[in-house]
């Protein structure tokens, strides 16, 4: 993003955090962290677990690994998730979100205890 006063850049990890907060608004979904090595790599790089961001020419691509609650309509929940993440990132950063790719890796089974 260019401005007459200089350049503004938003770090990938900031975008990942914004996306992670947007995920929390969708009750049926949680972001999946990787294994111990992926978690360590994310901590070292400052990213959010289960969320990868790529920014090229002010266009953002977000890849998310999620878990969906059993009984939820996966397609519908993921579509809502994509919309919320896109809206949050675009509103807060001014960048164009080209894609929000969602990979459902597990189903969360809730037990009555």
C-alpha positions in Angstrom: 0.0 0.0 0.0 1.5 3.3 -1.0 0.8 6.7 0.5 2.2 10.1 -0.1 3.9 9.9 3.3 5.6 6.6 2.6 4.9 2.9 2.4 2.7 0.8 4.7 3.4 -2.9 5.1 1.4 -5.4 7.1 3.4 -8.4 8.3 2.1 -11.9 7.3 1.9 -12.8 11.0 -0.4 -9.8 11.7 -2.7 -11.0 8.9 -2.6 -14.5 10.4 -3.6 -13.2 13.8 -6.5 -11.2 12.3 -7.7 -14.4 10.5 -7.4 -16.4 13.7 -9.5 -13.9 15.6 -12.1 -14.1 12.8 -12.2 -17.9 13.2 -13.2 -17.5 16.8 -16.5 -15.9 15.6 -17.5 -19.2 13.9 -18.5 -21.4 16.8 -18.4 -24.7 14.9 -14.8 -24.3 13.8 -11.4 -24.3 15.5 -8.0 -23.9 13.9 -5.8 -27.0 14.0 -2.2 -26.6 15.1 0.5 -28.7 13.5 2.7 -31.2 15.2 5.3 -30.1 17.7 7.8 -29.2 14.9 5.2 -27.1 13.0 4.2 -25.4 16.2 7.8 -24.5 16.9 8.3 -23.2 13.4 5.2 -21.0 13.7 6.4 -19.6 17.1 9.8 -18.8 15.6 8.2 -17.1 12.5 5.5 -15.3 14.6 2.6 -16.8 12.8 -0.7 -18.2 14.1 -1.0 -22.0 14.4 -2.8 -23.7 11.5 -2.9 -20.5 9.4 -0.5 -19.7 6.6 -0.5 -16.3 4.8 1.0 -15.3 1.5 1.0 -11.7 0.3 2.0 -10.9 -3.3 1.3 -7.5 -4.9 -1.1 -6.5 -2.1 -3.1 -9.7 -2.8 -3.5 -12.1 0.2 -3.9 -15.8 0.1 -4.8 -17.5 3.4 -4.5 -21.2 4.0 -6.3 -22.6 7.1 -6.3 -26.1 8.7 -9.5 -26.5 10.8 -11.5 -28.9 12.9 -15.3 -28.8 12.5 -17.8 -29.7 15.3 -19.7 -33.0 14.6 -23.2 -32.3 13.3 -22.3 -29.0 11.6 -22.8 -28.6 7.9 -19.2 -28.6 6.8 -19.7 -26.8 3.5 -21.9 -24.1 5.0 -19.6 -23.5 8.1 -16.5 -23.3 5.9 -18.2 -20.8 3.5 -19.1 -18.6 6.5 -15.6 -18.9 7.8 -14.2 -17.8 4.4 -16.4 -14.8 4.4 -15.6 -13.7 8.0 -11.9 -14.1 7.4 -12.0 -12.2 4.1 -14.0 -9.4 5.6 -11.9 -9.0 8.7 -8.6 -9.0 6.8 -9.7 -6.6 4.1 -11.4 -4.2 6.6 -8.4 -4.1 9.0 -5.5 -4.1 6.5 -6.9 -2.6 3.3 -5.4 -5.5 1.3 -7.4 -7.6 -1.2 -8.0 -11.2 -0.1 -7.7 -13.3 -3.2 -8.4 -16.6 -1.5 -9.2 -18.2 1.9 -8.4 -21.9 1.5 -9.9 -24.1 4.2 -8.8 -27.6 4.8 -11.0 -29.6 7.2 -8.7 -32.1 8.9 -10.8 -33.4 11.7 -14.3 -33.6 13.2 -14.6 -32.7 16.9 -16.8 -35.1 18.8 -18.4 -33.6 21.8 -19.3 -35.9 24.7 -21.8 -35.2 27.4 -19.9 -35.4 30.7 
